[in-house]
Amino acid sequence: MVEWSVSHETRRIVIIGGGFAGASLARALGRRLPQGWEVLLLSDENHFVFTPLLAEVVGASIDPLHVVWAVREMAPVASCRSMPVQAIDLERREVVCVCDSGEEVRERWDHLVIACGMTVKLDLVPGMAEHAWPLKTLGDALALRNHVIQQLEHAEAEPHPERRKQLLSFAIVGGGFTGIELAGAVMDLLVDASRFYKRFSREDIRVSVVEGGPRILAPLPESLSRYADKVLKGMGVQVLTGKTVSEIHAAGITLGDGELVPAATTITAIGNAAQPLLADSPLETERGRLVVTPEMRVKGHENVWALGDCAAVPNAFDGTTSPTLGQFAIRQADQLARNLAAIANGGSAEPFHYHMKGMFAAIGNGRAVGNPFGIRLSGPAAYFMWRAIYLAKMPSISRQLQIAFDWFWDLFFPRDIVEISTLRTGRPVENAANRENSAS
Ligand SMILES: Cc1cc2nc3c(=O)[nH]c(=O)nc-3n(C[C@H](O)[C@H](O)[C@H](O)COP(=O)(O)OP(=O)(O)OC[C@H]3O[C@@H](n4cnc5c(N)ncnc54)[C@H](O)[C@@H]3O)c2cc1C
């Protein structure tokens, strides 16, 4: 067992998680903490992922590396280590990690911030874990992008027209923001790419969205849901609302009423579950999220804090619980940075308070819907605004320029349908494993 040498004079804030909440907090604390305080960020990946643009990575309209940023570049004042936290020792005020060699590493904290997000719930429906593709990480987006392109290649090589159609069928479970953005992005990619293939046309492509509620994009006003529904149907997407999914299998989805939605590829865009770290901890949770005070203190623990998706943070603005959204995680990080800086300077913490400015969803074919400041917007103007907002939210000027260039490129040139191969020369065992992974 190794203990990192830290002077016990130094007061230490340890953050678990390098996502919207953790990385934004580490960045904001860098500017605020007084002398004698240090920040250590532990995350299982070395980068922050800008999840709102993951659907565009799947749709091959953005370079995958442009939606991520190394956490140590984002928060240069913090010490960052890429290693998953295995356990939280509340009594000894330590977190327990395991480093690459397998040795246990314990990190001391004076204040602990839990910002580990949530994971995708894959046991909601029989067959989901085995057959559905999740979209949460950069790895998920890259694998899915590659898989969609592979399906086009397999369809081109397939001699039987019926099997070809089956290969070209895709279904998305969930008509919320992620599901609808994915449906639009996948359809755009398939339609754009189909002109380079000789054995099938866009008529052979099938993309379906299955939503359990009465309408898609339910948090938006009804007129915007109707507009999105109409645009998607116009693009050829089958939108099924009020339908429950009873099973997912290799050939598609069986609905509650027995109907079969054919799909060689099913993507899930529903359901969050607690990270294993929290599922196994004694800290109190409510629907998988940590119970915290309005100041973001974990209930019953003076020096333990939580924010982002993993915490049910009460919003003092309207008394509701914060939703699992990046825009809330960023604002919570800002408030918590102020709270911790105030405590470091002998002050006290303030409650989280945020008035949401609205939401946008890109629906494909250069269109979006949104309600910024309560104003209903739809169509190409909304799409332009959606892009401008996300561009402004990217955490660095270099990434903003790269994404702007990707979108500008997209206006004049076909999107990139190169399958990113991970096959390496002269490593037969690894290559066979790679082929197996990409086939499963
Ligand atoms: C496809 C998609 C699209 C989205 N679009 C939008 C959108 O348009 N607008 C919006 O506001 N929100 C959007 N969201 C939601 C948004 O991504 C989340 O609300 C946000 O990421 C929450 O931030 P977080 O830091 O709490 O969690 P995350 O961003 O999930 O970060 C958690 C971090 O903790 C790390 N971690 C987990 N367990 C451990 C462990 N044991 N040890 C160390 N590190 C650990 C993870 O690797 C990760 O770095 C979208 C989400 C998805 C999946």
The ligand as a Gaussian input file, in Angstrom:
#p B3LYP/6-31G(d) Opt

LIG

0 1
 C      -25.222000      11.578000     -25.455000
 C      -25.493000      12.613000     -24.415000
 C      -25.901000      13.878000     -24.774000
 C      -26.138000      14.864000     -23.810000
 N      -26.544000      16.100000     -24.214000
 C      -26.708000      17.069000     -23.287000
 C      -27.065000      18.390000     -23.693000
 O      -27.260000      18.660000     -24.875000
 N      -27.191000      19.346000     -22.732000
 C      -26.981000      19.075000     -21.399000
 O      -27.082000      19.984000     -20.569000
 N      -26.660000      17.823000     -20.986000
 C      -26.519000      16.826000     -21.893000
 N      -26.201000      15.559000     -21.488000
 C      -26.087000      15.275000     -20.042000
 C      -24.684000      15.619000     -19.543000
 O      -23.715000      14.924000     -20.281000
 C      -24.558000      15.231000     -18.089000
 O      -25.557000      15.869000     -17.340000
 C      -23.188000      15.646000     -17.574000
 O      -22.187000      14.921000     -18.244000
 C      -23.084000      15.404000     -16.068000
 O      -21.808000      15.774000     -15.661000
 P      -21.082000      14.961000     -14.486000
 O      -19.734000      15.573000     -14.344000
 O      -21.961000      14.867000     -13.317000
 O      -20.934000      13.470000     -15.036000
 P      -20.052000      12.953000     -16.246000
 O      -19.893000      13.995000     -17.280000
 O      -20.652000      11.636000     -16.622000
 O      -18.626000      12.720000     -15.607000
 C      -18.372000      11.739000     -14.625000
 C      -16.886000      11.513000     -14.568000
 O      -16.572000      10.643000     -13.486000
 C      -15.683000       9.637000     -13.914000
 N      -15.860000       8.490000     -13.007000
 C      -16.946000       7.685000     -12.864000
 N      -16.719000       6.765000     -11.906000
 C      -15.459000       7.005000     -11.430000
 C      -14.653000       6.383000     -10.435000
 N      -15.064000       5.341000      -9.695000
 N      -13.402000       6.887000     -10.221000
 C      -12.940000       7.945000     -10.945000
 N      -13.676000       8.562000     -11.905000
 C      -14.926000       8.102000     -12.133000
 C      -16.092000       9.398000     -15.362000
 O      -15.076000       8.790000     -16.108000
 C      -16.334000      10.836000     -15.821000
 O      -15.116000      11.457000     -16.153000
 C      -25.976000      14.555000     -22.442000
 C      -25.558000      13.267000     -22.062000
 C      -25.310000      12.306000     -23.036000
 C      -24.854000      10.926000     -22.611000

